[in-house]
């Protein structure tokens, strides 16, 4: 599994004091000057924010409050409106808050926007899932697991709920042996293609509790033994968003770079 949040997001979660690069203070000062007085200098704001990396931008919210005793979102929201205001807020939000915001958008209003959910929730480390769940509860006062249980249904709900259980384990070559990979390949077949009706929980739990190195080997063994690979098995046993989610997580994690898959899926969802 990959960490998506920058290191300082983990530091905030663990209560580790942050260290700010000098350019963060400079940008905070430029933002303050651009929003001080009547109106706002939008060009200065854009230039200031675009001068930082995505990781450094998310430090602004902490440093700005330290320097000026005011929330950055309040400063930016005072004199900006509409899509420009939303863009500024998203650019300066810590990534856990951005993801919580997207999850809230996906589950608000008429109907659930299912395609926005799995690129965020699947394939995360246990710690980042904990961070995301805590952040969501802090902002929206809702339990993320309860929300997904109430908003979703069928196989897709089962997949998302299992993802939120934080099943990921660290790869251990003494435990994740060739024999275990063979056994897991058989279990996956017996839960899917080898039976009448799919045992969705067993199938998904094996995928989600398998480290990448182990899952690659399981996929190779599965293909040699049963001709089809895990992606083909998923496409044959699941449908709709459940298929999309498991192809993203299971088959694609075994074949392609995970970060690229996450980016492509997120972009295609918008």
BELQUIMO-V128020 format. One record per residue. N is the residue number from 1. RES is the residue in one letter. PHI is phi in whole degrees, 0 to 359 (none if undefined). D_FIRST is the distance of its C-alpha to the first C-alpha in whole Angstrom. Layout:
# BELQUIMO-V128020
n->[N N]
res->[RES RES]
phi->[PHI PHI]
d_first->[D_FIRST D_FIRST]
This chain:
# BELQUIMO-V128020
n->[1 2 3 4 5 6 7 8 9 10 11 12 13 14 15 16 17 18 19 20 21 22 23 24 25 26 27 28 29 30 31 32 33 34 35 36 37 38 39 40 41 42 43 44 45 46 47 48 49 50 51 52 53 54 55 56 57 58 59 60 61 62 63 64 65 66 67 68 69 70 71 72 73 74 75 76 77 78 79 80 81 82 83 84 85 86 87 88 89 90 91 92 93 94 95 96 97 98 99 100 101 102 103 104 105 106 107 108 109 110 111 112 113 114 115 116 117 118 119 120 121 122 123 124 125 126 127 128 129 130 131 132 133 134 135 136 137 138 139 140 141 142 143 144 145 146 147 148 149 150 151 152 153 154 155 156 157 158 159 160 161 162 163 164 165 166 167 168 169 170 171 172 173 174 175 176 177 178 179 180 181 182 183 184 185 186 187 188 189 190 191 192 193 194 195 196 197 198 199 200 201 202 203 204 205 206 207 208 209 210 211 212 213 214 215 216 217 218 219 220 221 222 223 224 225 226 227 228 229 230 231 232 233 234 235 236 237 238 239 240 241 242 243 244 245 246 247 248 249 250 251 252 253 254 255 256 257 258 259 260 261 262 263 264 265 266 267 268 269 270]
res->[X X X X X X X X X X X X X X X X X X X X X X X X X X X X X X X X X X X X X X X X X X X X X X X X X X X X X X X X X X X X X X X X X X X X X X X X X X X X X X X X X X X X X X X X X X X X X X X X X X X X X X X X X X X X X X X X X X X X X X X X X X X X X X X X X X X X X X X X X X X X X X X X X X X X X X X X X X X X X X X X X X X X X X X X X X X X X X X X X X X X X X X X X X X X X X X X X X X X X X X X X X X X X X X X X X X X X X X X X X X X X X X X X X X X X X X X X X X X X X X X X X X X X X X X X X X X X X X X X X X X X X X X X X X X X X]
phi->[none 252 278 256 289 293 303 293 294 294 297 299 297 270 80 276 300 271 245 255 296 301 295 295 297 299 292 302 294 295 296 298 295 288 246 270 97 278 75 218 270 296 296 297 299 297 297 294 290 285 280 252 289 301 294 291 301 285 280 302 299 280 290 299 293 300 282 240 54 217 292 300 296 289 297 290 279 293 239 239 220 62 296 296 298 300 300 299 295 292 293 252 285 300 303 302 287 299 294 298 298 297 298 291 300 294 246 253 78 278 82 260 270 300 290 279 278 291 296 272 269 267 80 266 291 300 295 289 296 297 299 295 296 295 297 298 295 297 279 250 56 225 281 295 296 299 299 293 295 277 268 250 209 66 298 295 298 300 296 295 294 294 299 284 284 58 272 296 233 282 296 228 300 282 259 273 271 297 295 293 298 297 296 292 298 295 298 296 295 295 276 235 295 269 218 273 89 270 273 300 297 298 301 289 298 296 300 285 262 257 299 305 300 289 294 300 293 302 297 297 295 301 294 293 276 239 75 283 261 295 297 295 297 299 296 278 256 238 214 60 294 298 297 304 295 285 297 302 276 282 293 289 294 278 240 234 289 294 297 298 299 298 295 297 294 294 295 290 281 268]
d_first->[0 4 7 10 12 15 16 19 17 16 19 21 19 20 23 23 26 25 27 28 29 33 32 30 34 35 33 34 38 38 36 39 42 41 41 44 47 48 45 42 42 39 39 39 36 34 35 34 30 30 30 27 23 21 20 23 25 23 24 28 28 28 30 32 33 34 36 38 37 36 33 32 32 35 37 35 36 40 41 38 38 36 34 34 34 31 29 30 28 25 25 26 24 21 18 17 20 20 17 20 23 21 20 24 25 24 25 29 32 33 30 26 25 22 20 19 17 14 13 13 12 9 6 6 6 9 11 10 11 14 15 15 17 20 20 21 23 25 26 27 28 26 23 20 20 24 24 22 24 27 26 24 26 25 22 21 21 20 17 16 17 15 12 14 14 11 11 8 9 9 10 14 16 19 17 15 19 20 22 19 18 21 22 19 20 23 22 20 24 26 24 24 26 28 30 32 30 26 24 22 20 20 18 16 15 14 12 10 10 10 7 7 10 12 11 13 16 16 17 19 21 21 23 25 26 26 27 24 21 18 18 22 22 20 23 25 24 23 25 24 21 20 20 18 15 15 16 13 10 12 14 13 9 12 14 13 11 8 10 13 13 12 15 17 17 17 20 22 22 24]
